[in-house]
Structures are given as C-alpha cells and as structure tokens.
Amino acid sequence: MHAESENLQDYLKKSEIINYDHKLIVEKCLELQQSTEDEISLIKKIYEFVRDEIHHSGDICAQEVTCVQEVTCSASEVLEAGHGICCAKAHLFAAMLRYFGAPAGFCYQKLSSSRDVNIKFLHGLNAVYLKDLDKWIRLDARGNKPGRDAQFSIYEEKISKPVNKELGEEDHPVIFTEPNQTVVEILKNSKDLRELWAQWDLGLRDLFRD
C-alpha cells in the first residue's frame, strides 16, 4: 500500500461527503472522546463505534422480504440513518477521525461474491495514519457477521476479508485522499439498495481496469 499524497494535510480535508463539521458528527465525536487516554485509544473507540453501532445496509436488507433500504452516502447521512454500505461507513469513519486531526484515507478491494466467485464487487475500507508509530494501517468498519471478523489491530492486519488472488481478487494499492467519485455518484443517485446493486460494478470497473 502507498499513499496517494505525501502531504498528510490532504488526508484531513473536509468535503460535502466527509462533512465532519456537521452537528451530529461533532456531538458524537465529543461523546466518544470521553475516557480516552491517547490517540490510539480514541481511534479504536471510533472504529468500534462505526463497525458495531452503524449497521451495514446490506445486512439489514438481508433480513427483509423486499430490499428497499435507503442509500446513504455522506458521513452525516450515515450517522443519522444508523446504516450504510461499506463505502458509506468508510466515509463516516474517515470524517470522525479527521475531526480529531487523525489522517484517514480510502482503500478499495475487488472481492468475490459469496453467491458466485465469478462475480466481483467493490469493497471499501479505510487506512489511518498513526502519528505515534509513523505508519499507515488499514481498518475495516464494514461490520462483522458470520465469516467476517474485522478487528482493531496495529501490527497484524485484521480486515473483514483478505483477498484471495487465486479467485482474481485484488487490493488496490493506493490510499486515496478522497472517496472514489464514481462510488459517490452511485450512492447519491440510487433510490434504494436494489438500484444501487444494479450499477455497483461501475465503481469496480472505474478502479480496477483490465
């Protein structure tokens, strides 16, 4: 993995999607900051909040008869709704870290569908720069379920799903300063999850070109 920019300030920027000055985000950040002793313990607390308390929209949908779950995109939308797909949850996680001045970037994987390994989908997660250790680590706030066990880990990466190269899965090697624009547009323009999944491979083709 390598950073898109050598300037850490590029990983602290605010935007329409990473809107960490939103009232709801500020309030939640200040709440989570309580009883934390250092930067690493704060990052861990924020990570576990986004992973465990913000639901994955697809997991909610899997429990429903019809898949009409709304689609969230910006950090504040995800927090207010209490759910988002992996990339949307990564927007919230990055926003909350950036609020505290912790550099946070965006990473992507090409993974196989659990229903058909020949079908690939785009998965989003984060990279966080730990100032005290002078290193980037990847953290995956997708949300755990059977077969997925992502954890906060500094020295040994424990993301939701490591790639299996034999199946044609890939890690994109870049830590991006901002979310992928195609991903953002799909999230913003999809009325529900059915519409989202119908065009989700566009983000995959945009990032992983053969």
URCORBEL-V93323 format. One record per residue. N is the residue number from 1. RES is the residue in one small letter. OMEGA is omega in radians with two decimals (999 if undefined). NEAR is the number of other C-alpha atoms within 12 Angstrom. D_LAST is the distance of its C-alpha to the last C-alpha in whole Angstrom. Layout:
n-><N	N>
res-><RES	RES>
omega-><OMEGA	OMEGA>
near-><NEAR	NEAR>
d_last-><D_LAST	D_LAST>
This chain:
n-><1	2	3	4	5	6	7	8	9	10	11	12	13	14	15	16	17	18	19	20	21	22	23	24	25	26	27	28	29	30	31	32	33	34	35	36	37	38	39	40	41	42	43	44	45	46	47	48	49	50	51	52	53	54	55	56	57	58	59	60	61	62	63	64	65	66	67	68	69	70	71	72	73	74	75	76	77	78	79	80	81	82	83	84	85	86	87	88	89	90	91	92	93	94	95	96	97	98	99	100	101	102	103	104	105	106	107	108	109	110	111	112	113	114	115	116	117	118	119	120	121	122	123	124	125	126	127	128	129	130	131	132	133	134	135	136	137	138	139	140	141	142	143	144	145	146	147	148	149	150	151	152	153	154	155	156	157	158	159	160	161	162	163	164	165	166	167	168	169	170	171	172	173	174	175	176	177	178	179	180	181	182	183	184	185	186	187	188	189	190	191	192	193	194	195	196	197	198	199	200	201	202	203	204	205	206	207	208	209	210>
res-><m	h	a	e	s	e	n	l	q	d	y	l	k	k	s	e	i	i	n	y	d	h	k	l	i	v	e	k	c	l	e	l	q	q	s	t	e	d	e	i	s	l	i	k	k	i	y	e	f	v	r	d	e	i	h	h	s	g	d	i	c	a	q	e	v	t	c	v	q	e	v	t	c	s	a	s	e	v	l	e	a	g	h	g	i	c	c	a	k	a	h	l	f	a	a	m	l	r	y	f	g	a	p	a	g	f	c	y	q	k	l	s	s	s	r	d	v	n	i	k	f	l	h	g	l	n	a	v	y	l	k	d	l	d	k	w	i	r	l	d	a	r	g	n	k	p	g	r	d	a	q	f	s	i	y	e	e	k	i	s	k	p	v	n	k	e	l	g	e	e	d	h	p	v	i	f	t	e	p	n	q	t	v	v	e	i	l	k	n	s	k	d	l	r	e	l	w	a	q	w	d	l	g	l	r	d	l	f	r	d>
omega-><3.05	-3.08	3.07	-3.14	3.08	3.13	-3.09	3.11	3.10	3.14	3.13	-3.03	3.06	3.11	3.09	-3.12	3.12	-3.00	-3.03	3.06	3.11	-3.05	-3.11	-3.14	3.12	-3.13	-3.12	3.12	-3.13	3.09	-3.11	-3.13	-3.10	3.09	3.02	-3.01	-3.09	-3.08	-3.08	3.12	3.10	3.11	3.12	-3.11	3.11	3.13	-3.09	3.05	-3.11	-3.14	-2.96	-3.04	3.06	-3.02	3.00	-3.07	-3.14	3.11	3.08	-3.09	-3.10	-3.12	-3.10	-3.13	3.12	-3.05	-3.12	-3.13	3.12	-3.12	3.09	-3.10	-3.10	-3.11	-3.11	3.10	-3.13	-3.13	-3.11	-3.13	-3.12	3.11	3.06	3.03	-3.04	-3.10	3.12	3.08	3.08	3.08	3.13	-3.12	3.14	-3.12	-3.11	3.09	-3.13	3.08	-3.13	3.12	3.09	-3.12	-3.11	3.13	-3.04	3.14	-3.11	3.08	2.94	-3.05	3.12	3.06	3.10	3.14	-3.10	-3.06	3.12	3.09	-3.12	3.09	-3.12	3.09	-3.13	3.09	-3.06	2.89	-3.10	3.12	3.11	-3.06	-3.09	-3.11	-3.14	-3.13	3.00	2.98	3.06	3.08	-3.04	-3.07	-3.10	-3.05	-3.08	3.08	3.11	-3.12	3.10	-3.09	3.10	-3.11	3.00	-3.08	-3.07	-2.98	3.11	-3.05	3.13	-3.14	-3.04	-3.09	3.03	-3.09	3.03	-3.06	3.12	3.11	-3.14	3.11	-3.08	2.88	2.99	-2.98	-3.01	2.95	-3.03	3.13	-3.11	3.10	3.08	-3.03	3.10	3.10	-3.13	-3.11	3.12	3.13	-3.08	-3.01	-3.14	-3.12	3.13	-3.06	3.11	3.13	3.12	-3.08	-3.11	-3.12	-3.04	-3.13	3.07	3.09	3.11	-3.12	-3.14	-3.09	-3.05	-3.13	3.11	999>
near-><21	21	29	23	18	17	16	26	19	24	35	30	29	30	24	22	35	39	30	35	26	26	18	23	33	24	19	30	34	22	17	25	25	15	12	17	13	17	23	25	21	28	40	31	31	41	40	27	32	47	39	26	26	37	32	35	34	32	23	24	23	16	13	13	9	14	21	21	30	29	37	41	41	38	44	37	32	40	38	23	25	29	39	43	47	42	49	49	52	51	52	57	54	53	50	50	46	37	34	30	26	33	40	48	48	49	41	42	38	36	32	26	20	14	10	11	17	15	18	28	35	35	40	45	46	47	45	47	37	28	18	14	13	13	19	32	34	43	46	47	50	41	39	25	18	10	12	19	22	28	29	32	24	24	14	13	19	22	33	29	34	26	23	17	14	11	18	20	26	28	29	29	19	28	35	33	35	38	44	35	22	22	39	30	23	32	38	23	20	23	21	26	31	22	20	32	29	16	24	30	26	24	31	32	20	21	29	25	12	8>
d_last-><19	20	22	21	24	27	30	30	32	29	28	31	31	32	31	31	29	30	33	35	39	39	42	41	38	41	44	41	40	44	45	42	44	47	48	45	46	43	40	38	40	39	36	36	38	36	33	35	36	33	32	35	37	34	33	29	29	28	30	33	32	31	35	36	37	35	31	33	32	32	29	29	27	30	31	35	34	32	35	38	36	36	32	29	25	24	22	26	27	25	27	30	30	29	32	34	33	33	37	38	36	34	31	28	24	21	19	16	14	12	15	16	19	22	23	20	18	15	15	13	15	15	18	19	22	24	25	28	30	33	36	38	36	34	30	27	27	25	27	26	28	26	30	31	32	32	29	28	30	29	32	33	32	33	32	30	27	28	25	25	22	21	17	17	15	16	15	12	13	12	14	13	15	17	20	20	23	23	21	18	19	17	18	22	22	21	24	26	26	26	30	29	27	27	25	23	21	21	18	17	14	13	14	11	8	10	10	6	4	0>
